[in-house]
Amino acid sequence: MPELPEVETSRRGIEPHILHQQVTAVQLRQKQLRWPIPTKIKSLLPGQRINSVERRAKYLLLGTELGTLIIHLGMSGSLRILDENTPHQKHDHVDIVFGNHKILRLRDPRRFGAVLWTSRPVERHKLIKELGPEPLSDAFNGDYLQQLARGRKVSIKSFIMNSHVVVGVGNIYASEALFLAGINPKRSASRISLARYRLLAECIRDVLARAIEQGGTTLRDFTGEDGKPGYFQQTLNVYGRAGMPCRQCRLPIKQIRQQQRSSFYCAHCQC
């Protein structure tokens, strides 16, 4: 599933090709993704220029004078910039055609993604208005985390993966950040000191920033039909390494299930 670093890589990849470009047409081949695609975008978007290409959590936001197109890649979605006459394939559901004869094409084999429209300020949209802060923003820090964790019995891993607490900390990045901070994923969120929360916040920033940087270098451009983002190519310390030696202490990495997700950690280095 594309996580925050992959979505940010997608945003950076498509932005140079569509920013300030005028939409000339919208083609909808499949109107039912996770939610129905509003067919009114076929009449609203043509003639509009893309004034901004932004990201909030895992949502891509294409801003125009009339409103904002909200795109979510779901579990299997991807965006490509292609020439206008590029034939579509089975799972190519949406094309946004631009005056520069390029297409922004959404491919989504499992159809768990979304294409939505709002004419109101996008921060008021029901999917966005209750999201937590961006992990790379000034609003996110250890003091904020500790204050929000008071009285919570939930595990620290579940806590930082809650999008109402902070956005974009998916399963891989939560496991990696907790390892770097030396915190056991099973520990209660309310039983972590301020100093350790400050360290954890920095580790979350570091893991995500490095993933974004690497995604931006492994994915050269978004203009080839067969190009694929370089998901999760960074060196992982614990995730997916059950039974393998810890890179720090050489004891075997453990794997457990937490809320139907796999967690990986070192019992010696994380307490």
C-alpha positions in Angstrom: 0.0 0.0 0.0 1.4 3.4 -0.9 2.3 5.2 2.4 3.1 8.9 3.0 6.6 8.8 1.5 5.3 7.2 -1.7 2.4 9.6 -2.0 4.8 12.5 -1.5 7.0 11.0 -4.2 4.0 10.8 -6.5 3.1 14.5 -5.7 6.6 15.6 -6.6 6.7 13.5 -9.7 3.4 14.8 -11.2 3.6 18.4 -10.1 6.0 19.7 -12.8 3.8 18.2 -15.5 0.4 19.5 -14.4 0.9 22.7 -12.3 -0.6 25.7 -14.1 -1.7 23.5 -16.9 -5.3 23.7 -18.2 -7.6 20.7 -18.1 -9.2 20.0 -21.4 -11.1 16.8 -20.7 -11.8 14.1 -18.1 -12.4 10.5 -19.0 -14.0 8.1 -16.4 -13.9 4.5 -17.4 -14.8 3.1 -14.0 -17.0 5.3 -11.8 -17.0 3.1 -8.7 -13.8 3.1 -6.7 -13.9 3.0 -2.9 -16.7 5.6 -3.3 -18.5 6.7 -6.5 -16.5 9.2 -8.5 -18.6 12.4 -8.8 -19.4 12.6 -12.5 -19.7 16.4 -12.3 -15.9 16.6 -12.6 -16.3 15.8 -16.3 -18.0 19.2 -16.7 -16.3 21.1 -13.8 -12.7 20.5 -14.5 -12.3 21.2 -18.3 -11.2 24.8 -18.6 -9.8 24.9 -15.1 -6.1 25.4 -14.4 -4.3 23.4 -11.7 -3.2 26.1 -9.3 -1.7 23.8 -6.7 -0.5 20.2 -6.2 -0.5 19.4 -2.5 -0.6 16.5 -0.1 -2.4 16.1 3.2 -1.7 12.8 4.8 -2.1 10.2 2.0 -4.5 12.4 0.0 -3.3 14.3 -3.1 -5.0 17.6 -3.5 -5.3 19.3 -7.0 -6.5 22.8 -6.4 -8.4 24.8 -9.0 -10.4 28.1 -8.9 -13.6 26.2 -8.5 -12.5 23.7 -5.9 -10.2 20.8 -5.1 -9.9 17.3 -6.6 -9.0 14.8 -3.9 -7.1 11.7 -4.9 -6.3 8.7 -2.7 -4.3 5.8 -4.1 -5.8 3.2 -1.8 -4.0 -0.2 -1.7 -2.9 -0.5 -5.3 -3.3 2.8 -7.0 -0.7 4.7 -8.9 -0.5 7.9 -11.0 1.3 8.3 -14.3 2.0 11.2 -16.7 1.5 9.9 -20.3 1.1 11.2 -23.8 -2.4 12.0 -24.7 -2.7 9.2 -27.2 -1.4 6.4 -24.9 -3.8 3.5 -25.0 -5.4 2.6 -21.7 -5.2 -0.7 -20.1 -7.6 -2.8 -18.0 -7.2 -1.1 -14.7 -6.8 2.5 -16.0 -9.9 4.1 -14.5 -9.4 7.9 -14.8 -7.7 10.2 -17.3 -7.3 13.9 -16.8 -6.2 15.4 -20.1 -4.3 18.7 -20.2 -3.6 21.3 -22.8 0.0 20.3 -23.1 -1.2 17.0 -24.6 -0.3 15.0 -21.4 -2.6 12.8 -19.4 -2.6 12.2 -15.6 -3.8 8.6 -15.4 -5.0 6.8 -12.4 -4.5 3.0 -12.4 -6.1 1.1 -9.5 -6.4 -2.7 -9.9 -8.1 -3.3 -6.6 -10.3 -0.2 -6.8 -9.8 0.9 -3.1 -8.6 4.3 -4.1 -10.8 7.4 -4.4 -11.3 10.4 -6.6 -13.5 13.0 -4.9 -14.4 16.7 -5.4 -15.1 19.6 -3.0 -15.9 23.2 -3.7 -15.5 24.1 -0.1 -12.1 24.7 1.6 -10.5 21.3 1.5 -9.5 21.4 5.1 -13.2 21.2 6.0 -13.7 18.0 4.0 -15.0 15.1 6.2 -12.0 12.9 5.3 -9.4 15.6 6.2 -10.8 17.9 8.9 -10.0 15.5 11.8 -6.6 14.4 10.7 -3.6 14.8 13.0 -0.6 17.0 12.2 1.9 16.2 9.4 4.9 14.4 11.0 7.4 16.7 9.2 5.6 19.9 10.3 6.4 22.1 13.3 3.1 21.1 14.9 4.5 17.6 15.5 6.9 17.1 18.4 7.5 15.0 21.5 5.7 17.4 23.8 2.5 17.1 21.6 2.7 13.3 21.6 3.1 13.0 25.4 0.3 15.4 26.1 -2.1 13.4 23.8 -0.9 10.1 25.3 -1.9 10.9 28.9 -4.3 8.2 30.2 -4.2 6.1 27.1 -3.7 2.4 27.6 -3.3 1.7 23.9 0.2 0.4 22.7 2.6 3.0 21.5 2.7 1.5 18.1 -1.0 1.7 17.7 -0.9 5.2 19.1 1.5 6.6 16.5 -0.3 4.8 13.7 -3.6 6.6 14.6 -4.1 9.2 11.9 -6.0 11.4 14.4 -2.7 11.6 16.4 -0.3 12.0 13.5 -0.7 11.2 9.8 1.5 9.0 7.6 3.1 6.7 10.2 2.3 3.4 8.5 3.2 0.0 9.7 6.7 -0.1 8.3 7.6 3.4 9.4 6.2 2.8 12.9 8.3 -0.3 13.4 11.4 1.4 12.2 11.0 4.6 14.2 10.3 2.6 17.4 13.5 0.6 16.9 15.5 3.8 16.4 14.0 5.3 19.6 14.6 2.0 21.5 10.9 1.7 22.5 9.1 -1.7 22.6 6.0 -1.5 20.4 3.9 -3.2 23.2 4.6 -0.5 25.7 1.6 1.6 26.8 1.5 5.0 25.2 0.9 6.6 28.7 4.0 5.0 30.2 6.6 6.8 28.1 8.6 9.7 29.3 8.7 13.1 27.7 12.4 12.6 26.8 11.6 9.4 25.0 8.7 11.0 23.2 10.9 13.8 22.0 13.4 11.2 20.7 10.6 9.2 19.1 9.2 12.3 17.3 12.7 12.9 15.9 13.0 9.3 14.8 9.7 9.4 13.0 10.8 12.5 11.2 14.1 10.9 10.3 12.6 7.7 9.0 10.0 9.4 6.8 12.4 12.1 5.5 14.9 9.4 4.4 12.1 7.4 2.8 10.9 10.5 0.9 14.4 11.3 -0.2 15.1 7.8 -1.4 11.8 7.5 -3.1 12.6 10.7 -5.0 15.9 9.3 -6.3 14.8 5.8 -7.1 11.8 7.1 -9.1 13.4 9.1 -11.8 10.2 10.4 -13.4 6.5 9.7 -13.9 6.4 9.8 -17.7 6.9 6.2 -18.6 4.1 3.7 -18.9 6.0 0.9 -17.1 7.8 3.1 -14.5 7.3 2.0 -10.9 7.9 3.9 -7.7 10.8 2.6 -5.6 8.7 1.7 -2.6 10.4 0.8 0.7 13.9 0.5 -0.8 15.6 2.0 2.2 17.6 -0.3 4.5 15.2 -1.7 7.1 16.4 -2.5 10.6 13.5 -4.6 11.9 10.5 -4.7 9.5 10.2 -8.0 7.7 13.4 -9.4 9.4 11.8 -11.8 11.9 14.4 -14.3 13.1 17.3 -12.4 11.5 20.0 -10.8 13.7 19.5 -7.3 15.0 21.8 -4.9 13.4 22.9 -3.6 16.8 23.0 -6.5 19.2 22.8 -9.5 16.8 20.0 -11.2 18.7 17.1 -12.4 16.6 14.3 -9.9 15.6 10.9 -10.9 17.0 7.5 -10.7 15.2 4.2 -10.3 17.0 0.6 -9.4 15.9 -0.9 -6.1 17.1 -4.4 -5.1 15.9 -4.2 -7.5 13.0 -0.8 -6.1 11.9 2.7 -7.6 12.1 5.1 -5.8 14.4 8.8 -6.4 14.3 11.2 -5.4 17.1 14.3 -6.3 19.1 13.5 -7.4 22.6 17.0 -6.5 23.8 17.4 -3.0 22.2 13.7 -1.9 22.6 12.4 -1.7 26.2 
